[in-house]
């Protein structure tokens, strides 16, 4: 499964095609970002990931640039266990007792200190529980073997 949390900026078809070339059964979920002006992507949606329900949003309608509390409130109202957002281009993994809030950061336009391109891998174990980690590309060639776990 690949999840893109907005600002594909016209590359939606290319992203989906690439994913399906890697694995024809890959589920692709993409959300509309504030820079996706001519896109037909959904503004937000809910999906299942193993035993969990996840809320996907770009985040700009929830003021994530100044904090994640509005997003957390929306996620709780929706009764999901995971809230995913983009918008800030800064990696975040906030695990609370009732909710996990995450942002994978950005591969193409990172904004956190050090500006390392980042992404997130979330795995399901044999019991359907999730385990997540944010990874940064640390080498000049952006090669998968040059990854560093941030969280």
FILUMKOL-404941 format. One record per residue (C-alpha): residue number from 1; x, y, z. Coordinates in steps of 0.001 Angstrom, whole numbers, plus 524288, in hexadecimal, padded with zeros to 5 digits. Example, Ala and Ser with C-alpha at 12.3 -4.5 7.8 and 13.67 -1.06 7.14 Angstrom:
<nodes>
<node><k>1</k><u>8300C</u><v>7EE6C</v><w>81E78</w></node>
<node><k>2</k><u>83566</u><v>7FBDC</v><w>81BE4</w></node>
</nodes>
This chain:
<nodes>
<node><k>1</k><u>80000</u><v>80000</v><w>80000</w></node>
<node><k>2</k><u>804BB</u><v>80D99</v><w>7FCDF</w></node>
<node><k>3</k><u>7FED9</u><v>819A9</v><w>80345</w></node>
<node><k>4</k><u>801C1</u><v>8273C</v><w>7FDED</w></node>
<node><k>5</k><u>7FCCC</u><v>83259</v><w>80668</w></node>
<node><k>6</k><u>7FB9C</u><v>83D3F</v><w>7FC88</w></node>
<node><k>7</k><u>80324</u><v>84682</v><w>7F3D1</w></node>
<node><k>8</k><u>8053B</u><v>83C88</v><w>7E900</w></node>
<node><k>9</k><u>80469</u><v>84870</v><w>7E00B</w></node>
<node><k>10</k><u>7FF92</u><v>8414D</v><w>7D407</w></node>
<node><k>11</k><u>80797</u><v>834E7</v><w>7D60B</w></node>
<node><k>12</k><u>7FC64</u><v>82C81</v><w>7DB09</w></node>
<node><k>13</k><u>7FBE5</u><v>823AF</v><w>7CF0E</w></node>
<node><k>14</k><u>80AA4</u><v>82230</v><w>7CEB0</w></node>
<node><k>15</k><u>80B25</u><v>81E8F</v><w>7DD1A</w></node>
<node><k>16</k><u>80049</u><v>81485</v><w>7DBB8</w></node>
<node><k>17</k><u>8064B</u><v>80EB0</v><w>7CF67</w></node>
<node><k>18</k><u>81389</u><v>80D55</v><w>7D604</w></node>
<node><k>19</k><u>80D5D</u><v>80692</v><w>7E1C1</w></node>
<node><k>20</k><u>8060F</u><v>7FCE6</v><w>7D942</w></node>
<node><k>21</k><u>81282</u><v>7FA0E</v><w>7D197</w></node>
<node><k>22</k><u>818E5</u><v>7F625</v><w>7DE70</w></node>
<node><k>23</k><u>80D33</u><v>7EE24</v><w>7E300</w></node>
<node><k>24</k><u>800FE</u><v>7ECDA</v><w>7DAC1</w></node>
<node><k>25</k><u>7F8D1</u><v>7EABC</v><w>7E710</w></node>
<node><k>26</k><u>7FDD8</u><v>7F6E9</v><w>7EDEF</w></node>
<node><k>27</k><u>7F30E</u><v>7FF1E</v><w>7F3E4</w></node>
<node><k>28</k><u>7F569</u><v>80D8E</v><w>7F15C</w></node>
<node><k>29</k><u>7EEEB</u><v>8181C</v><w>7F98A</w></node>
<node><k>30</k><u>7F169</u><v>8265F</v><w>7F63A</w></node>
<node><k>31</k><u>7EB97</u><v>8329A</v><w>7FC30</w></node>
<node><k>32</k><u>7E9DF</u><v>84032</v><w>7F6A2</w></node>
<node><k>33</k><u>7F3C9</u><v>84A17</v><w>7FB93</w></node>
<node><k>34</k><u>7F34B</u><v>858D8</v><w>7FB8C</w></node>
<node><k>35</k><u>7FC21</u><v>858FF</v><w>7EF6B</w></node>
<node><k>36</k><u>7F3FF</u><v>84F47</v><w>7E792</w></node>
<node><k>37</k><u>7EC52</u><v>85980</v><w>7E022</w></node>
<node><k>38</k><u>7E6F7</u><v>85183</v><w>7D4C1</w></node>
<node><k>39</k><u>7E5BC</u><v>84445</v><w>7DB3A</w></node>
<node><k>40</k><u>7D9DF</u><v>83BAF</v><w>7DD6E</w></node>
<node><k>41</k><u>7DFA0</u><v>83567</v><w>7E997</w></node>
<node><k>42</k><u>7D74A</u><v>8347F</v><w>7F5CA</w></node>
<node><k>43</k><u>7D97D</u><v>83EEF</v><w>8002C</w></node>
<node><k>44</k><u>7D9DE</u><v>834B0</v><w>80AEE</w></node>
<node><k>45</k><u>7D5E1</u><v>826A3</v><w>80D1A</w></node>
<node><k>46</k><u>7D5DA</u><v>81B4C</v><w>8168C</w></node>
<node><k>47</k><u>7DC25</u><v>80E3E</v><w>813B7</w></node>
<node><k>48</k><u>7DEE6</u><v>80181</v><w>81AC9</w></node>
<node><k>49</k><u>7ECD0</u><v>7FD90</v><w>81DFB</w></node>
<node><k>50</k><u>7EC9D</u><v>7F032</v><w>8244E</w></node>
<node><k>51</k><u>7E415</u><v>7F121</v><w>83070</w></node>
<node><k>52</k><u>7E476</u><v>80003</v><w>8304C</w></node>
<node><k>53</k><u>7DCA6</u><v>80AF3</v><w>82A1D</w></node>
<node><k>54</k><u>7E4B8</u><v>81636</v><w>824E8</w></node>
<node><k>55</k><u>7E0B8</u><v>82404</v><w>82159</w></node>
<node><k>56</k><u>7E87A</u><v>829C2</v><w>815FB</w></node>
<node><k>57</k><u>7E8FA</u><v>8386B</v><w>813CB</w></node>
<node><k>58</k><u>7F2AE</u><v>8424D</v><w>80ECC</w></node>
<node><k>59</k><u>7F04A</u><v>849B5</v><w>81B71</w></node>
<node><k>60</k><u>7EF64</u><v>857D6</v><w>81726</w></node>
<node><k>61</k><u>7E0DC</u><v>85855</v><w>81AA4</w></node>
<node><k>62</k><u>7E496</u><v>85430</v><w>82885</w></node>
<node><k>63</k><u>7EF39</u><v>85E8E</v><w>82AA1</w></node>
<node><k>64</k><u>7F9EC</u><v>85453</v><w>82C45</w></node>
<node><k>65</k><u>80448</u><v>85EC2</v><w>82A22</w></node>
<node><k>66</k><u>8017B</u><v>863A3</v><w>837EA</w></node>
<node><k>67</k><u>7FE7D</u><v>85698</v><w>83E74</w></node>
<node><k>68</k><u>7F748</u><v>849C3</v><w>83D04</w></node>
<node><k>69</k><u>7EC6E</u><v>84B54</v><w>8471F</w></node>
<node><k>70</k><u>7E1B7</u><v>84EB8</v><w>83D3C</w></node>
<node><k>71</k><u>7E5E8</u><v>842EC</v><w>83533</w></node>
<node><k>72</k><u>7E5DC</u><v>83A6B</v><w>84170</w></node>
<node><k>73</k><u>7D81B</u><v>83F15</v><w>844E1</w></node>
<node><k>74</k><u>7D353</u><v>83BEC</v><w>83719</w></node>
<node><k>75</k><u>7D9A4</u><v>82E87</v><w>8379F</w></node>
<node><k>76</k><u>7D33F</u><v>82B8D</v><w>844B9</w></node>
<node><k>77</k><u>7C610</u><v>83039</v><w>83F8E</w></node>
<node><k>78</k><u>7C7C9</u><v>826BF</v><w>8342F</w></node>
<node><k>79</k><u>7CB92</u><v>81BED</v><w>83DBF</w></node>
<node><k>80</k><u>7D837</u><v>81897</v><w>8368A</w></node>
<node><k>81</k><u>7E4C7</u><v>81407</v><w>83CD0</w></node>
<node><k>82</k><u>7EE45</u><v>81A6E</v><w>8332C</w></node>
<node><k>83</k><u>7EE5B</u><v>82834</v><w>82D7D</w></node>
<node><k>84</k><u>7F7A3</u><v>82AE7</v><w>8222E</w></node>
<node><k>85</k><u>7FAB5</u><v>83855</v><w>81CC7</w></node>
<node><k>86</k><u>8046B</u><v>83F42</v><w>813E0</w></node>
<node><k>87</k><u>8047E</u><v>84E05</v><w>8119F</w></node>
<node><k>88</k><u>80FAC</u><v>851B5</v><w>81AC9</w></node>
<node><k>89</k><u>81982</u><v>84909</v><w>8138F</w></node>
<node><k>90</k><u>81F40</u><v>8460D</v><w>8210D</w></node>
<node><k>91</k><u>81FCA</u><v>83822</v><w>8264F</w></node>
<node><k>92</k><u>81795</u><v>8356C</v><w>8325B</w></node>
<node><k>93</k><u>81461</u><v>82900</v><w>839BD</w></node>
<node><k>94</k><u>80BF5</u><v>82BF2</v><w>845A5</w></node>
<node><k>95</k><u>80732</u><v>81F95</v><w>84C60</w></node>
<node><k>96</k><u>7FCA6</u><v>82256</v><w>85672</w></node>
<node><k>97</k><u>7F4B7</u><v>818D8</v><w>85EA1</w></node>
<node><k>98</k><u>7E8F3</u><v>81954</v><w>85585</w></node>
<node><k>99</k><u>7EE76</u><v>81EC1</v><w>848D2</w></node>
<node><k>100</k><u>7FAAA</u><v>81EE5</v><w>84070</w></node>
<node><k>101</k><u>7FCFD</u><v>82B5D</v><w>838B2</w></node>
<node><k>102</k><u>8071F</u><v>82AE0</v><w>82E0F</w></node>
<node><k>103</k><u>80D13</u><v>8326A</v><w>822F2</w></node>
<node><k>104</k><u>81764</u><v>82BC8</v><w>81A74</w></node>
<node><k>105</k><u>81DDA</u><v>838B9</v><w>8170A</w></node>
<node><k>106</k><u>821A3</u><v>83AD1</v><w>808DF</w></node>
<node><k>107</k><u>82AB3</u><v>8347C</v><w>7FF21</w></node>
<node><k>108</k><u>82A96</u><v>84000</v><w>7F5C3</w></node>
<node><k>109</k><u>82945</u><v>84C1E</v><w>7FE61</w></node>
<node><k>110</k><u>82CED</u><v>84954</v><w>80C92</w></node>
<node><k>111</k><u>82B71</u><v>85496</v><w>8162E</w></node>
<node><k>112</k><u>83069</u><v>84F3A</v><w>8232A</w></node>
<node><k>113</k><u>83DA0</u><v>852FD</v><w>828EB</w></node>
<node><k>114</k><u>8482C</u><v>84D45</v><w>8203A</w></node>
<node><k>115</k><u>83E61</u><v>84BD7</v><w>81511</w></node>
<node><k>116</k><u>840E7</u><v>83D58</v><w>8130A</w></node>
<node><k>117</k><u>83738</u><v>836DF</v><w>809C3</w></node>
<node><k>118</k><u>82EC3</u><v>82DAF</v><w>811D9</w></node>
<node><k>119</k><u>823F8</u><v>823B2</v><w>810B8</w></node>
<node><k>120</k><u>81D39</u><v>819F8</v><w>81994</w></node>
<node><k>121</k><u>81C02</u><v>80B57</v><w>8197A</w></node>
<node><k>122</k><u>810E7</u><v>80538</v><w>82124</w></node>
<node><k>123</k><u>810F4</u><v>7F690</v><w>82288</w></node>
<node><k>124</k><u>806C4</u><v>7ED2A</v><w>827A5</w></node>
<node><k>125</k><u>80B56</u><v>7E212</v><w>8303F</w></node>
<node><k>126</k><u>80555</u><v>7D47B</v><w>8306F</w></node>
<node><k>127</k><u>7FAFB</u><v>7D911</v><w>83A10</w></node>
<node><k>128</k><u>7F6A8</u><v>7E494</v><w>8319C</w></node>
<node><k>129</k><u>7FD59</u><v>7EED2</v><w>83A33</w></node>
<node><k>130</k><u>8047B</u><v>7FA2C</v><w>833D2</w></node>
<node><k>131</k><u>81285</u><v>7FE4C</v><w>8359F</w></node>
<node><k>132</k><u>81706</u><v>80AF7</v><w>82F4C</w></node>
<node><k>133</k><u>823E4</u><v>811A5</v><w>82CF3</w></node>
<node><k>134</k><u>827EB</u><v>81E09</v><w>8260C</w></node>
<node><k>135</k><u>833B6</u><v>81C9E</v><w>81D40</w></node>
<node><k>136</k><u>83C6A</u><v>826FF</v><w>81756</w></node>
<node><k>137</k><u>8446A</u><v>825F4</v><w>80B03</w></node>
<node><k>138</k><u>85222</u><v>828FF</v><w>80F80</w></node>
<node><k>139</k><u>85A1A</u><v>82765</v><w>80317</w></node>
<node><k>140</k><u>85B62</u><v>83019</v><w>7F725</w></node>
<node><k>141</k><u>855D7</u><v>825BE</v><w>7EE08</w></node>
<node><k>142</k><u>84920</u><v>823C9</v><w>7F5A9</w></node>
<node><k>143</k><u>84B67</u><v>81519</v><w>7F54B</w></node>
<node><k>144</k><u>842E6</u><v>80C5E</v><w>7FDBE</w></node>
<node><k>145</k><u>84F19</u><v>80682</v><w>80403</w></node>
<node><k>146</k><u>85298</u><v>813DE</v><w>8099D</w></node>
<node><k>147</k><u>8476C</u><v>814F9</v><w>8132F</w></node>
<node><k>148</k><u>847D0</u><v>81923</v><w>82143</w></node>
<node><k>149</k><u>83CBA</u><v>8169D</v><w>82ABA</w></node>
<node><k>150</k><u>838E9</u><v>82373</v><w>83138</w></node>
<node><k>151</k><u>82EF6</u><v>81E12</v><w>83AEC</w></node>
</nodes>
